[in-house]
Amino acid sequence: MDDIKALAAEKIQEISRIREAVGKVIVGQKELVDGLIIGLLTRGHILIEGVPGLAKTSAVKALADSLHAEFKRIQFTPDLLPADLIGTEIYRPEKGEFAIKKGPLFHNIILADEINRAPSKVQSALLEAMQERQVTIGDTTFKLPHPFLVLATQNPIDQEGTYPLPEAQVDRFMLKLIVDYPSKQEEKEIMSRIGFSEPADISAVISPAQLDELEKLVKSVYMDERLKDYIVDIVMATRKPEDYGIPITEYIQFGASPRASIYLSLASRAHAFLQGRAFVTPQDIKTMAKSVLRHRIILSYEAEAEGISSDDIVGRILDGVEVP
């Protein structure tokens, strides 16, 4: 553990360079920036939700610019087709054969802007890419580049022209980050920085090889067996809260899948690493629980009628499950 701690102290400087680069563009939004970095360190896809104008797209673009990686923004629209994402076969009459034209998914960082504006057949085209990190065009399967991350944004208030994301796809997002309005002081800084100066240029500060080293280091962060049990208890409580003496059964239609346990473990390790520690604490798990679980709990009609959110449910579970 001492070796891991020493290595973490050395490598955390690379994370600081990413923060500094993103900070040239983004004011505040610490939870968003931390979440993006955690996704980067664990190769986890991220869904970002917030009203227009809160720098969701700018944050993803700034993160991509800080990496030696290929970035592609895809604007999701109702007329988007699966071939517009993965590519298609094109007939070459001069050669009398078909050639593969690869789509924009063949990049390292994908910004799926307003992902809920595309129909379900387009969302389905993302499933293989997000889970298997490969796509199939015709009869041929192609591996996607490494690293491969989907960072998607969606608007929670505009329902016209939008489609609900399939649950199978939502479950493949490691984190769902909620972006809130900036504070008064932050908004003043945004106004001064954006309105009266030229946009900052961001240079790449980290390579894919360095990112691989950081990912291995995060996975080596120590987690006690009791904390593993704690994670499993939290996830199990989303399915059978009555077993833990938490009276919220009528508010939950479906609980979290086993992916929740995997991702909560990884996210907790990454959060501990960002704090400069070589071991996970219960607070790391609590801090990441809402981001990992909020999009995996399907609420019942009773919860919606009473205005109870998935964050409320996770909060009650964290209060009810015994901390080791």
C-alpha positions in Angstrom: 0.0 0.0 0.0 2.9 2.4 0.7 4.2 1.8 -2.8 0.8 2.5 -4.3 0.5 5.7 -2.2 4.0 6.9 -3.3 3.1 6.2 -6.9 -0.3 7.9 -6.6 1.4 11.0 -5.1 3.6 11.1 -8.2 0.9 10.4 -10.7 -1.6 12.9 -9.2 0.4 15.6 -10.8 -0.8 14.4 -14.2 -4.4 14.8 -13.0 -3.6 18.3 -11.8 -2.4 19.2 -15.3 -5.8 17.9 -16.7 -7.7 20.0 -14.1 -5.6 23.1 -14.9 -6.2 22.6 -18.6 -10.0 22.2 -18.2 -10.0 25.1 -15.7 -9.0 27.5 -18.5 -12.4 27.0 -20.0 -14.7 25.9 -17.1 -15.4 28.0 -14.0 -16.4 26.0 -10.9 -18.4 22.8 -11.7 -16.1 20.7 -9.5 -18.4 17.7 -9.4 -18.7 17.7 -13.2 -14.9 18.0 -13.7 -14.2 15.3 -11.1 -16.8 13.0 -12.7 -15.3 13.4 -16.2 -11.8 12.6 -14.8 -13.2 9.6 -13.0 -14.8 8.4 -16.2 -11.5 8.9 -17.9 -9.5 6.9 -15.3 -11.9 4.0 -15.4 -12.9 4.0 -19.1 -16.5 4.6 -18.0 -19.1 6.3 -20.3 -20.8 9.3 -18.7 -24.3 10.8 -19.2 -24.4 14.6 -18.3 -27.8 16.2 -17.7 -28.4 19.9 -17.3 -30.3 22.8 -18.7 -28.8 24.7 -21.7 -25.9 27.0 -21.2 -24.2 25.3 -18.3 -21.0 24.4 -20.2 -21.7 20.7 -20.6 -20.4 20.6 -24.1 -17.5 22.9 -23.3 -16.4 20.7 -20.4 -16.3 17.6 -22.6 -14.5 19.5 -25.4 -11.9 20.9 -22.9 -11.3 17.4 -21.4 -10.7 16.0 -24.9 -8.4 18.9 -25.8 -6.2 18.0 -22.7 -5.5 14.5 -24.1 -3.4 13.3 -27.0 -6.5 11.7 -28.4 -9.0 12.0 -31.3 -12.2 13.8 -30.5 -15.5 13.9 -32.4 -18.7 15.7 -31.6 -21.9 14.1 -32.9 -25.1 16.2 -32.8 -27.9 13.8 -32.3 -31.1 14.7 -34.2 -34.4 12.9 -35.0 -33.3 12.1 -38.6 -29.9 10.6 -37.6 -29.4 7.0 -38.9 -27.2 4.2 -37.4 -24.9 4.4 -40.5 -24.3 8.1 -39.6 -22.6 6.7 -36.4 -20.9 3.5 -37.3 -20.3 3.9 -41.0 -21.5 1.9 -44.0 -20.5 -0.1 -47.0 -20.0 1.9 -50.3 -20.0 0.2 -53.7 -17.0 1.2 -55.8 -18.1 0.5 -59.5 -14.5 1.0 -60.8 -13.4 -1.9 -58.7 -16.6 -3.8 -58.7 -16.5 -4.3 -54.9 -17.8 -2.8 -51.7 -15.6 -0.6 -49.5 -16.0 0.2 -45.8 -16.5 3.9 -44.9 -16.0 4.2 -41.1 -18.2 6.5 -39.2 -17.4 9.1 -36.5 -17.5 6.5 -33.7 -14.0 5.6 -34.7 -12.5 8.2 -32.5 -11.2 8.1 -28.9 -13.6 10.6 -27.2 -17.2 10.9 -28.5 -19.4 13.7 -27.5 -23.0 12.6 -28.1 -24.6 16.0 -27.9 -28.3 15.9 -26.9 -28.3 12.1 -27.1 -32.0 11.8 -26.3 -33.0 13.6 -29.6 -32.2 10.5 -31.7 -34.6 7.6 -32.2 -34.2 4.2 -30.6 -32.6 2.5 -33.6 -29.7 5.0 -33.4 -29.4 4.4 -29.6 -29.3 0.7 -30.3 -26.4 1.2 -32.7 -24.4 2.6 -29.7 -25.0 -0.5 -27.5 -22.3 -2.7 -29.1 -19.9 0.2 -29.2 -20.4 1.2 -25.6 -20.2 -2.3 -24.1 -18.0 -4.3 -26.5 -16.0 -1.3 -27.8 -16.5 -2.6 -31.3 -19.0 -2.1 -34.2 -20.2 -4.3 -37.0 -20.6 -3.0 -40.5 -22.1 -5.5 -42.9 -20.5 -8.8 -42.0 -17.3 -7.3 -40.6 -16.6 -6.4 -37.0 -14.1 -3.6 -36.2 -12.5 -2.8 -32.9 -12.8 0.8 -31.8 -9.7 2.8 -30.9 -8.3 2.8 -27.4 -9.3 4.6 -25.3 -12.9 4.9 -26.3 -15.3 6.9 -24.2 -18.9 8.2 -24.9 -19.7 11.4 -23.1 -23.3 12.2 -23.7 -25.4 15.2 -22.8 -29.1 15.6 -22.5 -31.5 18.4 -21.7 -34.0 17.5 -18.9 -36.6 20.2 -19.6 -37.2 20.1 -23.4 -39.5 17.1 -24.1 -40.5 18.0 -27.7 -38.6 16.1 -30.3 -36.9 13.8 -27.7 -36.9 10.1 -27.1 -36.5 8.3 -23.8 -33.2 6.4 -23.7 -33.5 2.6 -23.6 -32.9 1.2 -20.1 -30.2 -1.2 -21.5 -28.3 1.8 -22.9 -28.7 3.9 -19.8 -27.3 1.1 -17.7 -24.1 1.2 -19.8 -23.3 4.7 -18.6 -21.1 4.4 -15.6 -22.1 7.8 -14.1 -25.0 10.2 -14.6 -23.8 13.7 -13.6 -26.3 16.5 -12.8 -25.0 20.0 -13.7 -26.5 22.8 -11.6 -26.4 26.6 -12.0 -23.1 28.3 -11.0 -22.9 30.4 -7.8 -23.0 34.2 -8.0 -19.3 34.6 -7.8 -18.7 31.9 -10.4 -21.2 33.5 -12.8 -19.4 36.8 -12.5 -16.2 35.1 -13.3 -17.8 33.4 -16.3 -19.2 36.7 -17.5 -15.8 38.4 -17.2 -13.8 35.6 -18.7 -16.1 34.7 -21.7 -17.5 38.1 -22.4 -14.4 40.2 -22.3 -11.5 38.0 -23.4 -10.5 35.6 -26.1 -11.3 31.8 -25.6 -8.3 30.0 -24.0 -6.3 27.5 -26.0 -5.9 24.1 -24.4 -2.8 22.0 -25.1 -2.7 18.2 -24.7 -1.1 17.3 -21.4 -1.5 13.5 -21.2 -1.0 10.6 -23.6 -3.0 7.4 -24.0 0.0 5.5 -22.5 0.0 7.7 -19.4 -3.8 7.2 -19.2 -3.3 3.4 -19.2 -0.8 3.7 -16.3 -3.3 5.8 -14.3 -6.1 3.3 -15.0 -3.9 0.4 -13.7 -3.0 2.5 -10.6 -6.7 3.2 -9.9 -7.5 -0.5 -10.1 -4.8 -1.2 -7.6 -6.2 1.1 -4.9 -7.0 -1.1 -1.9 -10.6 -1.8 -0.9 -11.3 -3.8 2.3 -13.7 -6.8 2.0 -16.1 -5.1 4.4 -16.3 -2.2 2.0 -17.0 -4.6 -0.9 -19.9 -6.0 1.2 -21.0 -2.4 1.9 -21.3 -1.7 -1.8 -23.2 -5.0 -2.4 -25.6 -4.1 0.4 -26.3 -0.7 -1.1 -27.1 -2.1 -4.5 -29.1 -5.0 -3.0 -31.1 -2.4 -1.0 -32.3 -0.8 -4.3 -33.9 -4.1 -5.1 -35.2 -5.3 -1.7 -35.1 -2.3 0.7 -37.4 -4.1 3.1 -34.5 -6.6 3.9 -32.6 -3.6 5.3 -35.5 -2.1 7.2 -35.8 0.8 4.7 -39.5 1.6 4.1 -39.3 2.6 0.4 -40.4 -0.6 -1.4 -43.5 1.1 -2.9 -41.4 3.8 -4.5 -39.1 1.4 -6.5 -40.2 -0.4 -9.6 -36.8 -1.9 -10.5 -33.5 -1.7 -8.6 -30.0 -1.4 -9.9 -28.3 -4.0 -12.0 -25.0 -5.8 -11.1 -23.2 -3.2 -13.2 -24.0 -0.8 -10.4 -21.7 -2.8 -8.0 -18.9 -3.0 -10.5 -19.1 0.7 -11.3 -19.5 1.9 -7.7 -16.4 -0.1 -6.8 -14.4 1.4 -9.7 -15.7 5.0 -9.1 -14.9 4.7 -5.4 -11.3 3.7 -6.1 -10.9 6.5 -8.6 -12.4 9.0 -6.1 -9.9 7.8 -3.4 -7.1 8.2 -5.9 -8.1 11.8 -6.7 -7.9 12.5 -2.9 -4.3 11.2 -2.9 -5.1 8.0 -1.0 -4.2 4.4 -1.8 -7.3 3.0 0.0 -11.0 3.4 -0.2 -13.1 4.8 2.7 -16.9 4.5 3.2 -17.1 8.2 2.4 -15.7 7.6 -1.1 -18.5 5.1 -1.7 -21.1 7.5 -0.4 -19.8 10.4 -2.5 -20.1 8.3 -5.7 -23.3 6.4 -4.9 -25.8 9.0 -6.4 -23.9 9.4 -9.6 -23.7 5.6 -10.1 -27.2 4.7 -9.0 -29.5 7.6 -9.9 -30.1 6.5 -13.5 -30.3 2.8 -12.6 -33.3 3.0 -10.2 -36.7 3.0 -12.0 -39.2 4.7 -9.9 -42.8 3.6 -9.4 -45.9 5.7 -10.1 -46.2 6.4 -6.3 -42.8 7.9 -6.2 -43.5 10.2 -9.2 -46.8 11.2 -7.8 -45.2 12.2 -4.5 -42.3 14.0 -6.1 -39.7 11.6 -4.9 -36.6 11.4 -7.0 -34.0 8.7 -7.4 -31.5 10.8 -5.5 -34.0 10.8 -2.6 -34.1 7.0 -2.8 -30.4 6.7 -2.8 -30.1 9.1 0.1 -32.5 7.0 2.2 -30.6 3.9 1.3 -27.3 5.4 2.4 -28.9 6.4 5.6 -30.4 3.0 6.2 -27.6 0.6 5.3 -25.1 0.1 8.1 -21.7 1.6 7.5 -18.7 -0.8 8.3 
